[in-house]
Structures are given as structure tokens and as C-alpha cells.
Amino acid sequence: MTQSPVKQIAAIHDLSGCGRTSLSVVIPILSTMGIKVCPLPTAVLSSHSRFTGYHFTDLTEQMQPIIEHWEKIHVSFDAIYSGFLGSYKQIHIVQKLIDTFKKTNQLVVVDPVLGDNGKLYGPFDEKMVSEMKLLIQQANIITPNLTEMFLLLGKPYHPDVSEDEMKKWLLELSDLGPEIV
């Protein structure tokens, strides 16, 4: 296996107790690729948010002190990756983190976690979609699912998308800032 040019990444995401998602998946995959992962947890959930009745512990107030410590010890990131962000404030914290740790040839990847199957996830609203649009402007790459694509473009959800429609909408998403969708 070829060594990744990315040596250290800030992985900003939740930690879910059940479900193959979040930092519990990101850390081992990136570590196997030889990448040092610096996790910045946004929340601890008992399960993925698509399950009903999950327990949610918000870590917003812990994020900034962690980032400030990283600054003090002069941490540098070859890439910054964000996944589940549980609030507008967390989006603003990530925007600031990207600005603070920005360097030449750095990769910024945003998974705009907002919803699935045509619906926003429980804790989110239209303002969260608007704030996420601002965050993706700072990304090189975004990885929306079909629902998130429609939400970010302000279009009604419909799962039967033609190849031509998909190409058109992916280009529209790219026009919002990211080079790769």
C-alpha cells in the first residue's frame, strides 16, 4: 500500500456508541492508511441519530479549549475533515479552526451531515442548512448524500435522479465553493 501524503488530520465528528458511523469508523480507517488522526469530538451519542430515543451529549463547550491547546502546542494538519456537527455554534467553531490551521496544500473535507431519505435529522432545521452552506465554501471536497445535496441546493427531494440531473446539480454544488463533490 502506498503511504498517504496526508500525515496528520483533524477529524471533527461525533462518537456514536452504536452504528457504523462517526469517529468509531474514521479513526481506524485513517490510521490503517498511516495517517495520524487528531479527533475533535462534537458529541457523544448512544447510537446514530437515525435511531429513535438516542442519548446525545453535546461537546460544543469542550471544542474551543481543545483547539486552543492544539494552537499552544503548534499542531499542524495536512488535512481537516468534518462530519457530524450538532449546532450552528459548532459550524462556526469549525470555520474558525479551518482559518486558524490553514496552510498551503491542505485538504479540507466536509461531510455536510444534515439528513437522509429526504428528511433532516431530528436536531436540525433550515438554519442549520444555511450555516452548512457557509462551511462548505471553505472545503476542497464535500461528500453529501442525495438528501444533503437537495437540501444544500434548496431543491425538493426526489430519489429518482437522472444522470444528467445529477451532473448538473453536482456542478451547482461545486459552484458553492468546493472543487470536488
C-alpha positions in Angstrom: 0.0 0.0 0.0 1.2 3.5 -0.9 1.8 5.9 2.0 -0.7 8.7 2.1 0.8 12.3 1.6 -1.5 13.3 4.4 0.4 12.6 7.6 -1.9 14.3 10.2 -5.6 15.1 10.1 -8.0 16.9 12.4 -11.2 14.7 12.4 -14.1 16.7 13.7 -17.1 14.4 14.2 -19.4 12.8 16.8 -18.7 9.5 18.6 -21.7 7.1 18.3 -22.0 4.1 20.6 -24.0 2.0 18.0 -23.9 2.2 14.3 -21.0 2.1 11.8 -20.5 5.9 11.7 -18.6 8.8 13.1 -15.2 8.7 14.8 -15.5 5.0 15.5 -15.2 4.4 11.8 -13.0 7.3 10.8 -10.1 6.7 13.2 -9.3 3.1 12.3 -9.7 3.6 8.6 -7.4 6.6 8.5 -4.9 5.0 11.0 -4.7 2.0 8.7 -3.7 4.3 5.9 -0.8 5.6 8.1 -2.5 8.9 8.9 -2.2 10.3 12.5 -5.8 11.2 13.5 -6.4 14.0 15.9 -10.1 13.6 16.9 -12.1 16.6 17.9 -15.4 15.1 19.1 -18.5 17.2 18.6 -20.9 15.0 20.6 -21.3 11.5 22.2 -24.4 9.7 21.1 -25.7 6.4 22.3 -26.4 5.5 18.7 -26.6 7.0 15.3 -29.3 9.8 15.2 -31.5 7.9 12.8 -32.5 5.6 15.8 -35.2 7.0 18.0 -34.7 7.8 21.6 -30.9 8.2 21.4 -28.9 9.9 24.1 -27.0 13.0 23.0 -24.2 14.7 25.0 -23.2 17.9 23.4 -19.4 18.7 23.5 -19.6 22.2 22.0 -18.1 23.8 25.1 -15.2 21.4 25.0 -14.2 22.1 21.4 -12.7 25.5 21.7 -10.4 24.6 24.7 -9.1 21.6 22.7 -8.4 23.8 19.7 -6.7 26.4 21.8 -4.4 23.7 23.3 -3.6 22.5 19.8 -2.6 26.0 18.9 -0.3 26.3 22.0 1.5 23.1 21.2 1.8 24.1 17.5 -0.1 21.2 16.0 -0.2 21.3 12.2 -2.7 19.5 10.0 -2.2 18.2 6.4 -6.0 17.8 6.2 -9.1 18.8 8.1 -12.2 16.7 8.0 -15.6 17.5 9.5 -18.6 15.2 9.8 -21.5 15.5 12.2 -21.8 19.0 13.7 -24.6 19.3 16.2 -25.3 23.0 16.2 -24.7 26.3 14.5 -22.1 27.1 17.1 -20.1 24.0 16.1 -20.2 25.1 12.5 -18.7 28.4 13.5 -16.0 26.7 15.6 -15.0 24.6 12.6 -14.9 27.6 10.3 -12.5 29.3 12.8 -10.5 26.1 13.1 -10.0 25.9 9.3 -8.9 29.6 9.3 -6.6 29.1 12.2 -4.8 26.0 11.0 -4.9 26.8 7.2 -1.7 26.1 5.3 -0.7 25.6 1.7 -1.8 22.4 0.0 -4.0 21.5 2.9 -7.0 19.4 2.2 -10.4 20.4 3.7 -13.1 17.8 3.5 -16.6 18.5 4.8 -19.3 15.8 5.1 -22.3 18.0 5.4 -24.3 15.7 7.7 -27.8 17.0 7.6 -30.3 14.2 6.8 -31.2 11.1 4.9 -34.1 9.7 2.9 -35.4 13.2 2.1 -35.6 14.4 5.7 -33.4 16.5 8.0 -32.1 14.6 11.0 -34.0 15.3 14.2 -31.9 18.1 15.7 -31.5 20.1 12.5 -33.6 22.9 10.9 -33.3 25.1 7.8 -30.9 27.5 9.6 -28.5 24.5 10.0 -28.7 24.0 6.2 -27.9 27.7 5.7 -24.9 27.6 8.1 -23.7 24.4 6.4 -23.7 26.2 3.0 -21.2 28.7 4.5 -19.0 25.9 5.8 -18.8 24.0 2.5 -17.4 27.2 0.9 -14.2 26.5 2.8 -13.9 22.9 1.6 -11.9 21.4 -1.2 -14.1 18.3 -1.1 -17.7 17.7 0.1 -19.4 14.3 0.4 -23.2 14.9 0.6 -25.7 12.1 0.2 -28.6 12.7 -2.1 -30.8 14.3 0.7 -28.0 16.6 1.7 -27.4 17.6 -2.0 -31.1 18.6 -2.3 -31.1 20.5 1.0 -27.9 22.4 0.1 -29.3 23.4 -3.3 -32.7 24.3 -1.8 -34.5 21.8 -4.2 -37.3 19.4 -3.3 -36.1 15.9 -2.7 -36.8 13.2 -5.2 -34.8 9.9 -5.2 -35.2 9.2 -8.9 -32.5 11.4 -10.4 -31.3 11.1 -14.0 -27.6 11.1 -14.7 -27.9 14.5 -16.5 -29.7 16.0 -13.5 -27.1 14.6 -11.1 -24.2 16.1 -13.1 -26.0 19.5 -13.3 -26.6 19.5 -9.5 -23.1 18.4 -8.6 -21.8 21.3 -10.7 -24.2 23.6 -8.9 -22.8 22.3 -5.5 -19.3 22.9 -6.8 -20.2 26.5 -7.6 -20.8 27.0 -3.9 -17.1 26.6 -3.2 -15.8 23.0 -3.1 -13.7 21.8 -6.0 -14.8 18.2 -5.7 -18.3 16.9 -4.8 
